[in-house]
């Protein structure tokens, strides 16, 4: 865990203005955009940022259902709210229909009787709906509802929650909850300095490990327990925290998302600002998804899509709460890296080799130190020890003046951005001296110094005082958490340095292709292969030369025009898998074969009671790499684009990558890089390299189709897309499309 924030430890992640409500138009990366801008499908292109200043720092708080009667649950809550209001400088007004005073403060009988403006109303009632409706007549800005029994309980509770949400929308106020808790009103340490972690959780208990980081000297600025998110949601708080100058990183525990688009817009805002978002997102398994839904009543989303969407917008996904603590803290507080090289420094060759193996496997770059640097290190380290990276000092130099010299020399190398020293167990006084040397060296450099303190005890003075007391050393307890956090740190800065929001490039108006394609759509129906290929043609996606015929004689004429050899296929809206039914004939080279094939295909169709719109006579396309490109709809994110190995391999290997539109060319190429079979596109066993540029172009055209036909297209499957040798393009050999 990182040490305290006392001292001069600062971050230069970004310089930004406090976002206490957005101006009508904002300029980001040179692009001026109005928050109300929409893409071609009518969806927003910029995050709506609520002004939550008066939520976290209200001037006045009304507590509805306040109590001071001993033994009542509301009494403990009222007492905590009183203490919190005093800390933030707010005036507290108890609201109770029968009491005149609570904790010595005059009561009002109802929210309707409030005579002065109130920023925040805390509802300690079983049914918040009547109070929300009553609040509609006041000027209350925010409300908090603790009551449970809503969407987390099933259909009836979901209906009750929708009634509550509708009342909130009518009232004009913003609501936190229902099914939330008091975490927003915790006591935050005010003696800690430096960039802070802002915390968002849908389960209050899951935020406790992050909150207690304060006991190790890590500053926390806010805690937003979003509960069921009838109104305010995770995305609102990400957007708000991304604009706060004191927030160095946002840590999230997410069970489900209310709206995928809002989440992406919030993540986009954080990426533009350079603010890292680290998230635990449950629901990877069916059991986890079911449990999460029962807890907060949220959609967990298809995990492959959630995972891809997070990476696409720079959200760092971790699995455990310990990883959330370590990664968010490091990202909040570490300065921008000067290089991406990592050096492992240890007193044991075995420790260094072990850590180096794990770090390299995780994708960290461990550069070999230049020979001149190795010669310098051997001034203090015996010649028989390896100092190429990892650096093994053999132990003895740690105990004297040589220890600091070695550390400074490593940090002085321009290829080194991170120094990691695993100390797997205490061995005083040498470990004490090593820890102090690392702290002192970290104070004198802008580079990141990490220590893994492996002792299971954790009470040693070198750990509790020296390392955790440092404002500059990042201290971890496990190899895995250190490696994961350092990789996230380097990846985040690479990502934000190159980031250009895809929403800035999203189409605002329909293309000419859209008008052509819309005429082909048949609401609620599947298109035949012939019609689906016309849809592809409308968007400039290449298909084979082909003709749709309804007689054997016409098939022969078509074959002559298309050019032998030909492929013949049955075409009909009912047909999804033609090959299994024998409705595809390949490599036909003569008129007689074409006539015979026509009769056989139509006979099979009649026998299977399949309605055809005709028989396709198609050009035979040369050999290449079979890929699949498609569009599906996700419950959370809407249209998604998938690319992968095609033909039968798509079902056997399921080797696919997915993205949520909008995205650009670099993201399309990144999709290909995720495929296990990516080498096939480069050419294997003498095969020529495939036309990757043409494949990328198809992916981008399919994305445009997904965006423009969002209201009309439920599913698209191009399989196989034959990617020909470099320079020859890509051809959609088959296509399936389902209209909404």
Protein Blocks (a to p, Z undefined) as FASTA:
>chain_A
ZZdfehjbdcfkbacdddebiafbdceehiacdfkbccfkopafbdcdddfklmmmcfbd
cdehiafbehiaklmmmmmmmmmmmmnopacddddfkbmbeghiacdfbfklpcbdcfbd
cddbfblmlmmmmmmmmccfbdcdfbghilmnojklmmmmmmmmmmmmmnopacedehia
fklmcccdfkbgcjddddddfbfklmmmmmmmmmnopacfbdcdekjolmbcfklmmmmm
mmpmklmbdcdddfbdfblklmmmmmmmmmmnopacddddehkbmklmmmmmmmnopaeb
jaklmmmmmmmnopacdfbfklmmmmmmmmmmpccdfbfcdcdddfbfklmmmmmmmmmm
nopacddddfklmmmmmmmgcfkbcckbpadehlmmmmmmklmmmmmmmmmpmkbmbdcd
ddfbdcdfklmmmmmmmmmmmmmpcbdcddddfbfnlpafklmmmmmmpckbccdfbfkl
mmmmmmmmmmmmmmmmmpccfklmpcfbdcfklmmmmmmpcghiacdfklmmmmmmmnop
acddddddfbfklmmmmmmmnopadddddddfklmblmlnopacehiabfklmmmmmmmm
mmmmmmnopacfbdcddddddddddddddddddfklopadddddehjllmmnopacdddd
dddfklmmmmmmmpmklmmmnopehiacddfklmmmmmmmmmmmmmmmmmmmmbdcdddd
ddddehiapadfbdcdddZZ
